[in-house]
Amino acid sequence: MWIRAILVAVLVCLLILHFVKWLQNQKKYPPGPPLYLVAAKFMQSGFKVHPEMLTEYAKEYGSIYTILSQPEPVVIVSGYQAIKEVLIKYSDQFSARMLTPCLKTLALEKGIVFSKGYTWKQQRKFGVVTLRKLGMGQKALQKQIEDLAFLLAETFARENGQPFDPSIPIIAAVSNVIYALVYGQRFSVDDEYFQEILDALEYIVKFPSSFFHLLFEIAPWLMKHIEWPYRKAHASVDIVFTQARKEIEAHREQLAAHDPRDFVDHYLLQIEKSKNDPSSTYDEDNLVHCIADFLFAGTDTISATLRWGLLLLALYPDIQEKAQKEMDDAFGSSQSISFEDKMDVPYTLAVINEIQRFKRAILASNPRQSVEDVTVLGCFIPKDSIIIPDVHSVLFDPKIWETPQKFNPNHFLDKDGTFVDREELLIFGAGARDCMGKNLAKMELFYFFTILLKAFTFKLPEGVTEVNLEPVGGVLLYPQLYEIRAVPRVH
């Protein structure tokens, strides 16, 4: 306790010092709340960011406002129109990635997600092209996802309708989709090697929500003197990187130029092809970070959405039953549904999209950084400003959604019951830095949800009438641990 008290005292002192900075810089950036008021609310909330707090600031200061925090001021962009301007109209001007002291230490500006400039452009382009080569949206990849969804259904069936925690089998199944793309292989949930990686990924995702991460960002120099809170974070990253290097070496030994099997094979061949190009950024370090990017992005958000989805379906049995009836009418007793036939089940598609809106898996869209001075909707934003799009402000805007505070699949249906793919669902970002795996994610969610819903009716355990829907985490929002019953359906 005394260590925490000292650290809080240090934090307060730093905030006072930065109040002076706020006074000096408040005319340079769009107006916003003083840092000391933001910090006071932040500490009152237990060092968690509540989206409603950002909504209140937007009402007071406008759709673009500034929180003059440490290490750099943060410009919050709120509301669909403002976010669309920043992410799409001025996409190139806001194409740089924000790199905080912690991210610079752990990510090293390599790979796709945390790189910038020429490195980012070359790595992202290669990633997009290679995912397409590996079958993004094609039958072979669909079959792999479908097989993993059926394996997950078999795991659920072994529970015989009794209460169980679905989180671990869901995470394992979703992880194996990206493992198949990156490494060309799948792992058993019981594999110790596989479990070690999943544990490391989980810790890395949780770390940004911790008090010590906040302290790192505010006073990185302090970390040189108290390294112990960060050892596990570094160790977890090292586990992922070490595994990646082992897999790269194994692929290098079996590499066939005429028959690349997975992302690692394609990348190794690109390294060889570009070895005489002095401008090339293709090397093993960037490959390691690309692998880590795929594992993080391809596991956490999808698994969190599936966990939210099963819980919501159990809480709203009428919605679950309507989706099941639609699938039964469209496809009969067949357990297999093609992704190409998704428009035959518009209500089911609407349910999947509403799960993502109502219980999104991320707190905010990935932060950007401006590469030049920009004026957006009359607000001047200086070069190198950190930009955070407030996705919550769009997903719960009463001007966009009929009943934003309710779980309502009709948000994605027109008056004739036809599915409407709403561009306001900003789950995958937009513009130059949008999620390059969004089509894969949509495919995964479709197969996992439809196969599980055709096989089971999800119910809460006997006697459970209330469920806490407050999310756990900070950057990634996932449900609190719960148990559910997967009751086999009789067709």
PABAFI-548636 format. One record per residue (C-alpha): residue in one letter; x, y, z. Coordinates in Angstrom, 1 decimal, padded with zeros to 4 digits. Layout:
# PABAFI-548636
(r "a"; (X; Y; Z));
...
//
This chain:
# PABAFI-548636
(r "m"; (000.0; 000.0; 000.0));
(r "w"; (002.8; 002.4; 000.9));
(r "i"; (004.4; 001.9; -002.5));
(r "r"; (001.1; 002.8; -004.2));
(r "a"; (000.7; 005.9; -002.0));
(r "i"; (004.2; 007.1; -003.0));
(r "l"; (003.5; 006.5; -006.6));
(r "v"; (000.2; 008.4; -006.4));
(r "a"; (002.0; 011.3; -004.7));
(r "v"; (004.5; 011.3; -007.5));
(r "l"; (001.7; 011.3; -010.1));
(r "v"; (000.0; 014.3; -008.4));
(r "c"; (003.2; 016.3; -008.4));
(r "l"; (003.7; 015.5; -012.1));
(r "l"; (000.2; 016.7; -012.8));
(r "i"; (000.8; 020.0; -011.0));
(r "l"; (003.9; 020.5; -013.2));
(r "h"; (001.9; 019.7; -016.3));
(r "f"; (-000.7; 022.2; -015.3));
(r "v"; (001.9; 024.9; -016.1));
(r "k"; (002.3; 023.2; -019.5));
(r "w"; (-001.4; 023.3; -020.0));
(r "l"; (-001.5; 027.1; -019.4));
(r "q"; (001.3; 027.6; -022.0));
(r "n"; (-000.2; 025.3; -024.7));
(r "q"; (-004.0; 025.9; -024.3));
(r "k"; (-004.0; 028.4; -027.2));
(r "k"; (-002.1; 026.1; -029.6));
(r "y"; (-004.6; 023.2; -029.6));
(r "p"; (-008.4; 023.0; -029.7));
(r "p"; (-010.0; 023.9; -026.4));
(r "g"; (-010.5; 021.2; -023.8));
(r "p"; (-010.8; 020.4; -020.1));
(r "p"; (-007.8; 021.2; -017.8));
(r "l"; (-005.6; 018.3; -017.1));
(r "y"; (-006.1; 018.4; -013.3));
(r "l"; (-009.8; 018.0; -013.7));
(r "v"; (-009.4; 015.1; -016.1));
(r "a"; (-006.9; 013.5; -013.7));
(r "a"; (-009.2; 014.0; -010.7));
(r "k"; (-012.0; 012.2; -012.5));
(r "f"; (-009.6; 009.5; -013.7));
(r "m"; (-008.5; 008.8; -010.2));
(r "q"; (-012.0; 008.8; -008.9));
(r "s"; (-012.9; 006.1; -011.4));
(r "g"; (-010.1; 003.9; -010.3));
(r "f"; (-007.8; 004.8; -013.1));
(r "k"; (-010.3; 003.7; -015.8));
(r "v"; (-011.6; 005.7; -018.7));
(r "h"; (-015.4; 005.8; -018.8));
(r "p"; (-016.7; 006.7; -022.3));
(r "e"; (-019.5; 008.8; -020.7));
(r "m"; (-016.8; 011.1; -019.4));
(r "l"; (-015.6; 011.8; -023.0));
(r "t"; (-019.2; 012.4; -024.1));
(r "e"; (-019.6; 015.1; -021.4));
(r "y"; (-016.4; 016.8; -022.6));
(r "a"; (-017.7; 016.8; -026.2));
(r "k"; (-020.9; 018.5; -025.2));
(r "e"; (-019.0; 021.2; -023.4));
(r "y"; (-016.0; 021.7; -025.8));
(r "g"; (-017.3; 020.5; -029.2));
(r "s"; (-016.6; 017.5; -031.4));
(r "i"; (-012.8; 018.2; -031.4));
(r "y"; (-011.2; 019.0; -028.1));
(r "t"; (-007.8; 018.6; -026.4));
(r "i"; (-006.7; 016.9; -023.2));
(r "l"; (-003.2; 018.3; -022.6));
(r "s"; (-001.8; 015.2; -021.0));
(r "q"; (001.7; 013.7; -020.8));
(r "p"; (003.8; 012.9; -022.7));
(r "e"; (001.9; 014.8; -025.4));
(r "p"; (-001.4; 016.6; -025.8));
(r "v"; (-004.2; 014.3; -027.0));
(r "v"; (-006.9; 015.6; -029.4));
(r "i"; (-010.2; 013.7; -029.0));
(r "v"; (-012.4; 013.5; -032.0));
(r "s"; (-016.1; 012.9; -031.2));
(r "g"; (-019.1; 012.2; -033.3));
(r "y"; (-019.5; 010.5; -036.7));
(r "q"; (-019.0; 013.6; -038.9));
(r "a"; (-015.8; 014.7; -037.2));
(r "i"; (-014.3; 011.1; -037.1));
(r "k"; (-015.2; 010.7; -040.7));
(r "e"; (-013.3; 013.9; -041.6));
(r "v"; (-010.2; 012.8; -039.7));
(r "l"; (-010.1; 009.1; -040.7));
(r "i"; (-011.3; 009.4; -044.3));
(r "k"; (-011.1; 012.9; -045.7));
(r "y"; (-007.8; 013.7; -044.0));
(r "s"; (-006.6; 010.1; -043.9));
(r "d"; (-003.1; 010.8; -045.3));
(r "q"; (-002.6; 013.7; -042.9));
(r "f"; (-003.4; 011.5; -039.9));
(r "s"; (-001.7; 008.3; -041.2));
(r "a"; (001.1; 008.3; -038.6));
(r "r"; (000.9; 006.0; -035.6));
(r "m"; (001.1; 007.4; -032.1));
(r "l"; (004.1; 005.9; -030.2));
(r "t"; (004.1; 006.4; -026.5));
(r "p"; (007.2; 005.8; -024.3));
(r "c"; (005.8; 002.3; -023.5));
(r "l"; (005.1; 001.4; -027.1));
(r "k"; (008.5; 002.6; -028.2));
(r "t"; (010.1; 000.3; -025.7));
(r "l"; (007.9; -002.8; -026.5));
(r "a"; (007.1; -002.3; -030.2));
(r "l"; (010.3; -000.7; -031.5));
(r "e"; (008.4; 001.0; -034.5));
(r "k"; (008.5; -002.2; -036.5));
(r "g"; (005.9; -004.5; -038.2));
(r "i"; (002.6; -003.0; -039.4));
(r "v"; (000.5; -001.7; -036.4));
(r "f"; (003.2; 000.4; -034.7));
(r "s"; (005.5; 001.4; -037.6));
(r "k"; (005.2; 004.6; -039.6));
(r "g"; (006.4; 006.2; -042.8));
(r "y"; (008.0; 004.1; -045.5));
(r "t"; (008.3; 001.1; -043.3));
(r "w"; (004.6; 001.1; -042.5));
(r "k"; (003.6; 001.6; -046.2));
(r "q"; (005.8; -001.3; -047.4));
(r "q"; (004.9; -003.7; -044.6));
(r "r"; (001.1; -003.0; -044.8));
(r "k"; (001.0; -003.3; -048.6));
(r "f"; (002.8; -006.6; -048.4));
(r "g"; (000.5; -007.8; -045.6));
(r "v"; (-002.7; -006.9; -047.6));
(r "v"; (-001.4; -008.6; -050.8));
(r "t"; (-000.2; -011.7; -049.0));
(r "l"; (-003.5; -012.2; -047.1));
(r "r"; (-005.2; -012.0; -050.4));
(r "k"; (-002.9; -014.7; -051.8));
(r "l"; (-003.5; -016.9; -048.8));
(r "g"; (-007.2; -017.0; -049.6));
(r "m"; (-008.9; -014.0; -047.9));
(r "g"; (-012.5; -014.4; -048.8));
(r "q"; (-011.8; -017.7; -050.8));
(r "k"; (-013.2; -021.2; -050.2));
(r "a"; (-010.0; -022.7; -048.8));
(r "l"; (-009.8; -020.2; -046.0));
(r "q"; (-013.6; -020.4; -045.3));
(r "k"; (-013.2; -024.1; -044.9));
(r "q"; (-010.5; -023.7; -042.3));
(r "i"; (-012.6; -021.3; -040.3));
(r "e"; (-015.7; -023.5; -040.6));
(r "d"; (-013.7; -026.5; -039.4));
(r "l"; (-012.5; -024.6; -036.3));
(r "a"; (-016.0; -023.5; -035.6));
(r "f"; (-017.2; -027.1; -035.7));
(r "l"; (-014.4; -028.1; -033.4));
(r "l"; (-015.5; -025.4; -031.0));
(r "a"; (-019.0; -026.7; -031.2));
(r "e"; (-017.7; -030.2; -030.3));
(r "t"; (-015.9; -028.8; -027.3));
(r "f"; (-019.2; -027.1; -026.1));
(r "a"; (-021.1; -030.4; -026.7));
(r "r"; (-018.8; -032.2; -024.3));
(r "e"; (-020.2; -030.1; -021.5));
(r "n"; (-023.6; -031.8; -021.9));
(r "g"; (-025.6; -028.7; -021.3));
(r "q"; (-024.0; -028.0; -018.0));
(r "p"; (-022.7; -024.6; -017.0));
(r "f"; (-019.1; -023.9; -018.1));
(r "d"; (-016.7; -021.0; -018.8));
(r "p"; (-016.5; -020.6; -022.6));
(r "s"; (-013.6; -018.1; -022.7));
(r "i"; (-010.6; -020.5; -023.0));
(r "p"; (-012.0; -022.7; -025.9));
(r "i"; (-013.2; -019.5; -027.7));
(r "i"; (-009.8; -017.9; -027.4));
(r "a"; (-008.1; -021.1; -028.6));
(r "a"; (-010.4; -021.5; -031.6));
(r "v"; (-010.0; -017.9; -032.7));
(r "s"; (-006.2; -018.0; -032.2));
(r "n"; (-005.9; -021.0; -034.4));
(r "v"; (-007.5; -019.2; -037.3));
(r "i"; (-004.6; -016.7; -037.4));
(r "y"; (-002.1; -019.4; -036.5));
(r "a"; (-003.2; -021.3; -039.6));
(r "l"; (-002.6; -018.2; -041.8));
(r "v"; (000.7; -017.2; -040.2));
(r "y"; (002.3; -020.5; -039.5));
(r "g"; (000.3; -023.0; -041.5));
(r "q"; (-000.6; -025.1; -038.5));
(r "r"; (-003.0; -025.4; -035.6));
(r "f"; (-002.6; -026.2; -032.0));
(r "s"; (-004.6; -028.1; -029.4));
(r "v"; (-005.9; -026.1; -026.5));
(r "d"; (-004.1; -028.5; -024.2));
(r "d"; (-000.7; -027.9; -025.9));
(r "e"; (001.5; -026.2; -023.2));
(r "y"; (003.5; -024.3; -025.9));
(r "f"; (000.2; -022.9; -027.3));
(r "q"; (-001.1; -022.1; -023.8));
(r "e"; (002.0; -020.2; -022.9));
(r "i"; (001.5; -017.9; -025.9));
(r "l"; (-002.1; -017.3; -025.1));
(r "d"; (-001.2; -016.4; -021.5));
(r "a"; (001.4; -014.0; -022.8));
(r "l"; (-001.0; -012.4; -025.3));
(r "e"; (-003.6; -012.0; -022.5));
(r "y"; (-001.2; -010.2; -020.2));
(r "i"; (000.1; -007.9; -022.9));
(r "v"; (-003.5; -006.8; -023.6));
(r "k"; (-004.3; -006.2; -019.9));
(r "f"; (-001.1; -004.3; -019.2));
(r "p"; (-002.2; -001.0; -020.8));
(r "s"; (-005.1; -000.8; -018.4));
(r "s"; (-002.8; -000.9; -015.3));
(r "f"; (-001.7; 001.8; -013.0));
(r "f"; (002.0; 001.1; -013.8));
(r "h"; (001.4; 001.5; -017.5));
(r "l"; (-000.1; 004.9; -016.8));
(r "l"; (002.9; 005.8; -014.7));
(r "f"; (005.3; 004.6; -017.4));
(r "e"; (003.6; 006.9; -020.0));
(r "i"; (003.7; 010.0; -017.7));
(r "a"; (007.2; 009.6; -016.3));
(r "p"; (009.2; 007.1; -018.4));
(r "w"; (012.4; 008.2; -016.7));
(r "l"; (011.1; 006.9; -013.4));
(r "m"; (011.0; 003.4; -014.9));
(r "k"; (014.8; 003.2; -014.9));
(r "h"; (014.6; 003.2; -011.1));
(r "i"; (011.6; 000.9; -010.6));
(r "e"; (011.9; -001.8; -013.3));
(r "w"; (010.1; -004.6; -011.5));
(r "p"; (006.5; -003.7; -012.5));
(r "y"; (007.4; -004.0; -016.1));
(r "r"; (009.4; -007.2; -016.1));
(r "k"; (006.3; -009.4; -016.8));
(r "a"; (005.2; -007.2; -019.7));
(r "h"; (008.6; -007.4; -021.3));
(r "a"; (008.8; -011.1; -020.6));
(r "s"; (005.4; -011.7; -022.2));
(r "v"; (006.4; -009.8; -025.3));
(r "d"; (009.7; -011.8; -025.4));
(r "i"; (007.7; -015.1; -025.3));
(r "v"; (005.7; -014.1; -028.4));
(r "f"; (008.9; -012.9; -030.2));
(r "t"; (010.9; -016.0; -029.2));
(r "q"; (008.2; -018.3; -030.5));
(r "a"; (008.0; -016.3; -033.8));
(r "r"; (011.8; -016.6; -034.3));
(r "k"; (011.7; -020.3; -033.7));
(r "e"; (008.9; -020.7; -036.2));
(r "i"; (010.8; -018.5; -038.7));
(r "e"; (013.8; -020.7; -038.4));
(r "a"; (011.8; -023.9; -038.9));
(r "h"; (010.1; -022.4; -042.0));
(r "r"; (013.5; -021.3; -043.4));
(r "e"; (014.7; -024.9; -043.3));
(r "q"; (011.7; -026.2; -045.2));
(r "l"; (011.2; -023.2; -047.5));
(r "a"; (010.2; -024.0; -051.1));
(r "a"; (010.3; -021.1; -053.5));
(r "h"; (007.6; -022.5; -055.7));
(r "d"; (005.2; -023.5; -052.9));
(r "p"; (004.8; -020.9; -050.1));
(r "r"; (002.4; -022.3; -047.5));
(r "d"; (001.7; -019.4; -045.2));
(r "f"; (002.5; -015.8; -044.3));
(r "v"; (006.0; -016.6; -042.9));
(r "d"; (006.9; -018.5; -046.1));
(r "h"; (005.8; -015.6; -048.3));
(r "y"; (007.7; -013.1; -046.2));
(r "l"; (010.9; -015.1; -046.2));
(r "l"; (010.8; -015.3; -050.0));
(r "q"; (010.2; -011.5; -050.1));
(r "i"; (013.4; -011.0; -047.9));
(r "e"; (015.4; -013.1; -050.4));
(r "k"; (013.8; -011.3; -053.4));
(r "s"; (014.6; -007.8; -051.9));
(r "k"; (018.1; -008.5; -050.5));
(r "n"; (019.8; -006.3; -053.1));
(r "d"; (017.3; -003.4; -052.7));
(r "p"; (018.8; -000.8; -050.3));
(r "s"; (015.4; 000.7; -049.6));
(r "s"; (013.8; -002.6; -048.5));
(r "t"; (012.4; -002.9; -045.0));
(r "y"; (011.9; -006.6; -045.3));
(r "d"; (013.9; -008.3; -042.6));
(r "e"; (013.5; -010.8; -039.8));
(r "d"; (012.8; -008.2; -037.1));
(r "n"; (009.9; -006.7; -039.1));
(r "l"; (008.6; -010.2; -039.8));
(r "v"; (008.6; -011.0; -036.1));
(r "h"; (006.7; -007.8; -035.3));
(r "c"; (004.2; -008.5; -038.2));
(r "i"; (003.6; -011.9; -036.7));
(r "a"; (002.9; -010.4; -033.3));
(r "d"; (000.6; -007.8; -034.9));
(r "f"; (-001.4; -010.6; -036.5));
(r "l"; (-001.6; -012.6; -033.3));
(r "f"; (-002.8; -009.7; -031.2));
(r "a"; (-005.3; -008.3; -033.8));
(r "g"; (-006.5; -011.7; -034.8));
(r "t"; (-007.2; -013.1; -031.4));
(r "d"; (-008.4; -010.6; -028.8));
(r "t"; (-011.1; -008.5; -030.5));
(r "i"; (-012.8; -011.5; -032.2));
(r "s"; (-012.7; -013.7; -029.1));
(r "a"; (-014.0; -010.8; -026.9));
(r "t"; (-016.9; -010.3; -029.4));
(r "l"; (-017.8; -014.0; -029.3));
(r "r"; (-017.8; -014.0; -025.5));
(r "w"; (-020.0; -010.9; -025.4));
(r "g"; (-022.3; -012.4; -028.1));
(r "l"; (-023.0; -015.7; -026.3));
(r "l"; (-023.8; -013.8; -023.1));
(r "l"; (-026.2; -011.4; -024.9));
(r "l"; (-027.9; -014.3; -026.7));
(r "a"; (-028.6; -016.0; -023.4));
(r "l"; (-029.9; -012.7; -021.9));
(r "y"; (-032.2; -012.1; -024.9));
(r "p"; (-033.7; -015.5; -025.7));
(r "d"; (-036.4; -014.0; -028.1));
(r "i"; (-033.6; -012.6; -030.3));
(r "q"; (-031.7; -015.9; -030.2));
(r "e"; (-034.8; -017.9; -031.1));
(r "k"; (-035.6; -015.5; -034.0));
(r "a"; (-032.1; -015.9; -035.5));
(r "q"; (-032.2; -019.7; -035.1));
(r "k"; (-035.7; -019.9; -036.8));
(r "e"; (-034.4; -017.8; -039.7));
(r "m"; (-031.4; -020.1; -040.2));
(r "d"; (-033.6; -023.2; -040.0));
(r "d"; (-036.0; -021.8; -042.6));
(r "a"; (-033.1; -020.8; -044.9));
(r "f"; (-030.8; -023.8; -044.6));
(r "g"; (-032.9; -026.6; -043.1));
(r "s"; (-031.1; -029.2; -041.0));
(r "s"; (-027.7; -028.6; -042.7));
(r "q"; (-025.1; -027.5; -040.1));
(r "s"; (-022.9; -025.9; -042.8));
(r "i"; (-023.7; -022.4; -044.1));
(r "s"; (-021.7; -020.8; -046.9));
(r "f"; (-020.4; -017.2; -046.3));
(r "e"; (-021.7; -016.4; -049.8));
(r "d"; (-025.3; -017.2; -048.6));
(r "k"; (-025.1; -014.7; -045.7));
(r "m"; (-027.7; -012.4; -047.2));
(r "d"; (-030.2; -015.2; -046.9));
(r "v"; (-030.1; -014.6; -043.1));
(r "p"; (-030.4; -010.8; -042.7));
(r "y"; (-031.7; -010.9; -039.2));
(r "t"; (-028.8; -013.1; -038.1));
(r "l"; (-026.3; -010.7; -039.7));
(r "a"; (-028.0; -007.9; -037.9));
(r "v"; (-027.6; -009.7; -034.6));
(r "i"; (-023.9; -010.2; -035.2));
(r "n"; (-023.4; -006.5; -036.1));
(r "e"; (-025.5; -005.3; -033.2));
(r "i"; (-023.3; -007.4; -030.8));
(r "q"; (-020.3; -005.5; -032.1));
(r "r"; (-022.1; -002.1; -031.6));
(r "f"; (-023.7; -002.7; -028.3));
(r "k"; (-020.7; -004.4; -026.7));
(r "r"; (-017.7; -003.3; -028.7));
(r "a"; (-014.4; -005.0; -028.0));
(r "i"; (-012.3; -001.9; -028.0));
(r "l"; (-012.4; 001.3; -026.0));
(r "a"; (-011.5; 003.7; -028.8));
(r "s"; (-010.2; 003.5; -032.4));
(r "n"; (-006.4; 003.1; -032.7));
(r "p"; (-004.7; 006.5; -032.0));
(r "r"; (-003.2; 008.4; -035.0));
(r "q"; (-000.7; 011.2; -035.2));
(r "s"; (-000.8; 014.1; -037.6));
(r "v"; (002.1; 014.4; -040.1));
(r "e"; (001.4; 018.1; -040.8));
(r "d"; (-000.7; 021.0; -039.6));
(r "v"; (-004.4; 020.4; -040.4));
(r "t"; (-007.6; 022.4; -039.9));
(r "v"; (-010.6; 020.1; -039.4));
(r "l"; (-014.1; 021.5; -039.1));
(r "g"; (-012.6; 024.9; -038.2));
(r "c"; (-010.3; 023.4; -035.5));
(r "f"; (-006.5; 023.8; -036.0));
(r "i"; (-004.6; 020.6; -035.1));
(r "p"; (-000.8; 021.1; -035.0));
(r "k"; (001.7; 018.6; -036.6));
(r "d"; (002.6; 015.6; -034.5));
(r "s"; (-000.7; 015.8; -032.5));
(r "i"; (-002.0; 012.6; -031.1));
(r "i"; (-005.5; 011.9; -032.3));
(r "i"; (-007.9; 009.5; -030.6));
(r "p"; (-011.3; 008.9; -032.4));
(r "d"; (-014.0; 008.4; -029.7));
(r "v"; (-015.9; 005.4; -031.2));
(r "h"; (-018.3; 005.3; -028.3));
(r "s"; (-019.7; 008.7; -029.3));
(r "v"; (-020.7; 007.2; -032.7));
(r "l"; (-021.9; 003.8; -031.6));
(r "f"; (-024.3; 005.3; -028.9));
(r "d"; (-025.3; 008.4; -030.7));
(r "p"; (-029.2; 008.8; -030.5));
(r "k"; (-029.1; 010.8; -033.8));
(r "i"; (-027.8; 007.6; -035.6));
(r "w"; (-029.4; 004.7; -033.7));
(r "e"; (-033.1; 004.5; -032.8));
(r "t"; (-032.4; 002.9; -029.3));
(r "p"; (-028.7; 003.3; -028.7));
(r "q"; (-028.8; 002.1; -025.1));
(r "k"; (-030.7; -001.1; -026.0));
(r "f"; (-029.6; -004.3; -027.7));
(r "n"; (-031.6; -004.0; -030.9));
(r "p"; (-030.7; -005.9; -034.1));
(r "n"; (-033.3; -003.7; -036.0));
(r "h"; (-030.6; -001.1; -036.1));
(r "f"; (-029.1; -003.0; -039.0));
(r "l"; (-032.4; -003.8; -040.9));
(r "d"; (-034.5; -001.6; -043.2));
(r "k"; (-038.3; -001.4; -043.1));
(r "d"; (-038.4; -004.5; -045.4));
(r "g"; (-036.2; -006.6; -043.1));
(r "t"; (-033.2; -006.4; -045.4));
(r "f"; (-029.8; -006.2; -043.8));
(r "v"; (-028.1; -002.8; -043.9));
(r "d"; (-024.3; -002.6; -043.6));
(r "r"; (-024.0; 000.6; -041.6));
(r "e"; (-020.8; 002.6; -042.2));
(r "e"; (-021.3; 004.1; -038.7));
(r "l"; (-020.2; 000.8; -037.2));
(r "l"; (-016.6; 002.0; -036.8));
(r "i"; (-015.3; -001.2; -035.2));
(r "f"; (-012.6; -001.7; -037.8));
(r "g"; (-011.6; 001.9; -038.2));
(r "a"; (-011.5; 003.7; -041.6));
(r "g"; (-009.1; 005.3; -044.0));
(r "a"; (-005.4; 004.5; -044.5));
(r "r"; (-005.0; 002.8; -041.1));
(r "d"; (-008.2; 000.7; -041.1));
(r "c"; (-008.0; -002.9; -040.0));
(r "m"; (-006.5; -004.9; -042.8));
(r "g"; (-008.0; -008.1; -041.5));
(r "k"; (-011.6; -006.8; -041.3));
(r "n"; (-012.9; -009.1; -044.0));
(r "l"; (-011.3; -012.1; -042.2));
(r "a"; (-012.9; -010.9; -038.9));
(r "k"; (-016.4; -010.6; -040.5));
(r "m"; (-016.0; -014.1; -041.9));
(r "e"; (-014.9; -015.6; -038.6));
(r "l"; (-017.8; -014.0; -036.7));
(r "f"; (-020.3; -015.2; -039.2));
(r "y"; (-019.1; -018.8; -039.2));
(r "f"; (-018.6; -019.1; -035.4));
(r "f"; (-022.0; -017.5; -034.5));
(r "t"; (-024.1; -019.4; -037.1));
(r "i"; (-022.5; -022.8; -036.5));
(r "l"; (-022.9; -022.4; -032.7));
(r "l"; (-026.4; -021.0; -032.9));
(r "k"; (-027.6; -023.9; -035.2));
(r "a"; (-026.1; -026.4; -032.8));
(r "f"; (-027.1; -024.9; -029.4));
(r "t"; (-029.4; -022.7; -027.5));
(r "f"; (-027.4; -020.7; -025.0));
(r "k"; (-028.9; -020.2; -021.5));
(r "l"; (-027.7; -018.8; -018.2));
(r "p"; (-027.1; -021.4; -015.4));
(r "e"; (-030.2; -022.4; -013.4));
(r "g"; (-030.9; -019.7; -010.7));
(r "v"; (-028.9; -017.0; -012.4));
(r "t"; (-031.1; -014.0; -013.1));
(r "e"; (-028.7; -011.1; -013.2));
(r "v"; (-025.5; -010.6; -015.0));
(r "n"; (-022.9; -007.8; -014.7));
(r "l"; (-022.4; -006.3; -018.1));
(r "e"; (-019.7; -003.9; -017.1));
(r "p"; (-016.6; -004.7; -019.1));
(r "v"; (-013.3; -005.7; -017.8));
(r "g"; (-010.1; -004.1; -019.1));
(r "g"; (-009.3; -000.7; -020.5));
(r "v"; (-008.1; -000.8; -024.1));
(r "l"; (-009.7; -004.1; -024.8));
(r "l"; (-013.2; -004.5; -023.4));
(r "y"; (-014.2; -008.1; -022.6));
(r "p"; (-017.0; -009.5; -020.3));
(r "q"; (-016.4; -010.5; -016.8));
(r "l"; (-015.9; -014.2; -016.3));
(r "y"; (-019.2; -016.0; -016.6));
(r "e"; (-020.6; -019.5; -017.0));
(r "i"; (-023.2; -020.4; -019.7));
(r "r"; (-025.1; -023.5; -020.7));
(r "a"; (-024.9; -024.7; -024.4));
(r "v"; (-028.1; -026.8; -024.7));
(r "p"; (-028.0; -029.0; -027.8));
(r "r"; (-030.8; -028.3; -030.2));
(r "v"; (-033.0; -031.0; -031.7));
(r "h"; (-033.6; -030.5; -035.4));
//
